[in-house]
Amino acid sequence: MSLKQLRDLGVLLPHEEWGAHDLRTTVNKRALGATTALGVAGLALMYVGNGGASASWEWDCSSASWA
Amino acid sequence: MAIPQLPTSSPESAELSRDLGLFEITMVGLAAMIGAGVFVLTGIAAGVAGPALVMAFALNGVVTLLTGMVYAELGSAIPGAGGGYLWVRQGLPGGSAFMSGWMDWFAHSVAGSLYALGFGAYFGLLLENVGIGRFGMSEGIFAKVAGVAVALVFIYINFKGASETGAIGNLVTAGQNSIIALFILSGLYAILIRPEGLSNFTPFAPSGMKGVLQAMGLTWIAFEGYEIIVQTGEEVKNPRRNIPRAIFLSLVVVVPTYILIAIVAIAATQVDQPGMTSWQWLGQHGELGLARAAEQFMPLGSILLLLGGLFSTTSALNATTYSSTRVSFAMGRNRNLPDVFAAIHPRTRVPHMALFITGGLIIAMVIAAPIADVAAAASIMFLLLFLQVNLASITIRRKYGDKLAHGYVMPYFPWLPIIAVFTQLLLAMSMFSFSPLAVYIAVGYLALGAGLYYGYASRRERAAESTPVIMQERAALDREGFSVLVPVANPANVDNLLGVARGLLEAQHGDLRLLHVQTVPPQLPLSVGRDFVVEARPIIDGAVARAQEMGMDPAVLLRVAHRPADAISDTVHETGANFVVLGWRGPSRDPRTIIGSNIDNIIQRANTNVVVVRGDVRVPARRILIPVQHPEHGHLMAGLAAPLADREQGYIELMHVVRPGLSPQERAQRAAQLKESISRFDPAAAPDVGERRQVRMRIRIYAGDDVSATIREASQDFDLLIMGATQEGWLRRTVWGDTTSRVARGIECPLMLVNLRAGPLQFNVAQFFEFFWEVEGPESD
């Protein structure tokens, strides 16, 4: 869109404000990292776990190994 | 279901009251997203991906979020202004806007076919459940027959102008959302009391990631609809804050809902047939999978799901018939499609031809293709549509990002939209293994659109946007034959320009066309330019008289424009002028331009030979100096200069500057290359330049570290310096520009700068890159 069109739409900033606004967004990197890690882990567990058939949380005491 | 609104020539609702809050517009998004897509496609997708459908929905949520961020950013900065279509129109070059509308039309039409077939399937099951049956027809055939019938019904409803009122629409949305909620809760309860159903998740991904990707592509259509939130911008309180929030809130609700639907459908369904899993059973029932599953665990499950399916498919069919008709109508009115699309029925006041043609497309897809292929084709088109918006967002942020007030700015720009583009492309391509037919249909449709644009729509666009002609004498717009265009504005410069034009015309026996551009300030309409025609007459008449004295009989054109470059470029396109001869006052102080904003614009937009003249050029000239950067281009410049040289006593020197350390052998080699270039000159290969024979030429190799200083010094002994450009497009702007400015600032002899016409492919590629490179400043507004 041209500057003229943006001005006609009433969304163009005044000339003196051009470049004055920060276009960076602060991101909570910890939250993002944690969410991403959880999401990826969840999807990976779903896929690798094959719907639960390949994993078991039972501990076989007699053989001292994961069942 | 999304109802796109294209920008119209008469903007609607310029002063709507801002009544909608965050809750209302979030509901708008949810109503558009949760609907027929998930009802119809879940069973099919389960058959493709298996239990990994859960993963497919989750990943689709992530990909949708990326594009959602783009809509949130652009929608908060430019609310309610046409949405994706407008952003693509301005953010991508060439025919992207046409292709956006073209794909939009197809996507919504094919989606309509999907919902018509879905209705047919649900209606058939309803008749079966109440004991009436399908009148002896198979499930598939009955679905097509009923689908055609319901499509005809809604074509008629749209023709009459009746459409779903807001209140009924809200009722339908509330009803289908309640049914979905009941489905989920019933299913979760069924899982609770029968946890062995969880074993249905093994094997989890029987078709691997390929199946997951196919399911993602297939169900993509169920994840679009939030973009309609942007359309409410003019009616929303605090749009910069609320639009982004509504988009994200709708995704937060929709994605988990779909995941729960998948979990419930897989785990709560029991299958009697030995050896068959629940997901295979769902896939077998296809578009009826969810309805059949609901029979097992949902109170009044079958009837409720069927009613929900019928309501949602008819609602979606109505919306897509309306929206796809409107898209084609807008394209007809914008001259992208034939005028018949823009016809409005005198009685019903609806775009009836657009409606009938669109309806024909919907019905054709209902009849011709199975539902899965139809769904795949629709999803491919929506994926490509959103891909365009993601690309456009990159350009818009770059060009205008610092000039807009954003309510939301997406992080990690431009990487997120780039990732979105690649994933959408990947999903579209993955549909080939699921439905080659859908891909062939999509590719064929795109190719048809490209052909239609370049063969038809682009010309009509140009004709509609070109600067008005208010006077024409002697067929000035005729395209036949060789011609030289001379824009005249300054009477003091006319002799120079006409002298050069005469030299060019003598070699080719062509026509001279004089153009005067009456400029009008940007804030005034072009029509006021007609009031100044009387003032322009002396300039035009003076130029005509001088041309006739020089032995030429010019055609004359008078145009009105906000910028002279627009009128000159339009004239070049319409007449196919071989040369444009322009006057130049000297190097520009504006660092963004090379020669000057007007001349730069003409070179960018008009693919013709541009000759820029500075100083008092006396043609024919006795001594002409031509610096040649690449020896292989020597013949072009020599051929151009030959008609301007005095044949009796004049000569042309081709100079090539080398670094001082070059050996004599290498210098001789360069000279030989130049000589060879001139000797193989073929007039047929360069029809715009004259023959270089009959004029003495000499080749000289100069040594110097500073090329521009060497040229300046050499030019002192010559009557005319002709410099050419050998690079094109954006590269030219950074390389040629510097040399040109440095030379031009120091020389005293008359100067001609020549930009030779590029090949069509080279020119279009250059234009493509310059579109993204150029950043508009306030002076060029």
Interface residues (C-beta under 8 A of the other chain):
Chain A: M1 S2 L3 K4 Q5 L6 R7 L9 V11 L12 L13 H15 W18 G19 A20 H21 L23 R24 T25 V27 G39 L43 M46 Y47 G49 N50 G51 G52 A53
Chain B: P51 A52 V54 M55 A58 L59 V62 A77 I78 P79 A81 L86 R89 Q90 G91 L198 S199 N200 F201 T202 P203 F204 A205 I396 R397 Y400 G401 D402 K403 L404 A405 H406 Y408 V409 M410 P411 Y412 F413 P522 E776 P778 D781
